[in-house]
Amino acid sequence: MLKQKSLNIEKPLWLKYSEEEVMNLILKLSEKGFTSEKIGLVLRDQYGIPRVKLFGFKIKDVLKDKFKEPTIINVEKKVVKLEAHVGKHKKDKKADRSLIITKAKLKKRENYHNR
């Protein structure tokens, strides 16, 4: 049986950043053009913040409060990258399927926001 990853809700003692500092880092990185996924990786690798959830919020919640729906923009960027990849590598069926699924996600989100 597989073990599930334990979610420690408590902030580690060695973590030096406050909630405001983390929010400012998230906003600064998003202004540089990073997606929410990339922001999480940068915070983990460069700033030593294991999980933003330890502070009681999510990256996309901070971005949603400040900007208008960043997920649609991220999905559009992903579609463009996948289209370029599939254009170069025509036999990459996995990327082709991923492109189809990502386009469907984009269409669903656009239909939801156009209501």
C-alpha positions as CSV (number, residue, x, y, z in Angstrom):
1,M,0.0,0.0,0.0
2,L,1.3,3.4,-0.9
3,K,1.9,6.0,1.8
4,Q,0.3,9.4,1.3
5,K,2.4,12.5,1.6
6,S,1.8,14.0,5.0
7,L,0.7,17.6,5.0
8,N,2.3,19.5,7.8
9,I,0.1,22.6,8.5
10,E,2.6,24.1,10.8
11,K,5.2,26.5,9.4
12,P,8.8,25.2,9.9
13,L,10.9,27.1,12.5
14,W,13.7,27.6,9.9
15,L,11.4,29.5,7.5
16,K,12.3,33.2,7.7
17,Y,9.6,34.7,5.5
18,S,6.4,36.3,6.7
19,E,3.1,36.2,4.8
20,E,3.5,39.7,3.4
21,E,7.0,39.0,2.1
22,V,5.7,35.8,0.4
23,M,2.8,37.7,-1.2
24,N,5.2,40.4,-2.4
25,L,7.5,37.8,-3.9
26,I,4.6,36.2,-5.7
27,L,3.5,39.5,-7.1
28,K,7.0,40.4,-8.1
29,L,7.5,37.1,-9.9
30,S,4.2,37.4,-11.7
31,E,5.1,40.8,-13.0
32,K,8.2,39.3,-14.5
33,G,5.9,37.0,-16.5
34,F,6.1,33.7,-14.5
35,T,3.1,31.4,-14.4
36,S,1.7,30.3,-11.0
37,E,3.4,26.9,-11.5
38,K,6.8,28.5,-12.2
39,I,6.4,30.8,-9.2
40,G,6.0,27.8,-6.9
41,L,9.1,26.3,-8.3
42,V,11.1,29.5,-7.9
43,L,9.9,30.0,-4.4
44,R,10.9,26.4,-3.5
45,D,14.3,26.4,-5.3
46,Q,15.6,29.9,-4.8
47,Y,13.9,31.2,-1.7
48,G,13.6,27.9,0.3
49,I,9.8,28.1,0.8
50,P,8.6,24.5,0.7
51,R,4.9,25.2,0.2
52,V,2.9,28.5,0.0
53,K,-0.1,26.7,1.6
54,L,1.9,26.9,4.9
55,F,1.0,30.6,5.0
56,G,-2.7,29.9,4.6
57,F,-3.2,30.9,0.9
58,K,-2.5,29.6,-2.6
59,I,-0.5,31.3,-5.3
60,K,-3.4,31.5,-7.7
61,D,-5.6,33.1,-5.0
62,V,-3.0,35.9,-4.6
63,L,-2.8,36.4,-8.4
64,K,-6.6,36.3,-8.7
65,D,-7.0,39.0,-6.2
66,K,-4.5,41.2,-7.9
67,F,-5.0,40.3,-11.6
68,K,-7.9,39.0,-13.7
69,E,-8.0,35.2,-14.0
70,P,-4.4,34.2,-14.6
71,T,-5.3,30.6,-15.4
72,I,-6.7,31.4,-18.9
73,I,-3.5,33.3,-19.8
74,N,-1.4,30.4,-18.6
75,V,-3.4,27.9,-20.6
76,E,-3.1,30.1,-23.7
77,K,0.7,30.2,-23.3
78,K,0.8,26.4,-23.0
79,V,-1.3,25.9,-26.1
80,V,1.1,28.1,-28.1
81,K,4.2,26.2,-26.8
82,L,2.6,22.9,-27.6
83,E,1.6,24.0,-31.1
84,A,5.1,25.0,-31.8
85,H,6.4,21.7,-30.4
86,V,3.9,19.6,-32.4
87,G,4.8,21.6,-35.5
88,K,8.5,20.6,-35.2
89,H,7.9,17.0,-34.0
90,K,5.1,15.6,-36.0
91,K,5.4,12.0,-34.7
92,D,5.2,13.0,-31.0
93,K,1.7,11.6,-30.3
94,K,1.9,12.3,-26.6
95,A,2.4,16.0,-27.2
96,D,-0.4,15.9,-29.8
97,R,-2.8,14.4,-27.3
98,S,-1.7,16.9,-24.7
99,L,-2.4,19.7,-27.1
100,I,-5.9,18.5,-27.7
101,I,-6.6,18.2,-24.0
102,T,-5.2,21.6,-23.3
103,K,-7.3,23.2,-26.1
104,A,-10.3,21.6,-24.5
105,K,-9.4,23.1,-21.1
106,L,-9.0,26.5,-22.7
107,K,-12.4,26.3,-24.4
108,K,-14.1,25.2,-21.2
109,R,-12.6,28.1,-19.2
110,E,-13.5,30.6,-21.9
111,N,-17.1,29.4,-22.1
112,Y,-17.3,29.6,-18.3
113,H,-16.1,33.2,-18.2
114,N,-18.2,34.3,-21.1
115,R,-21.5,33.4,-19.3
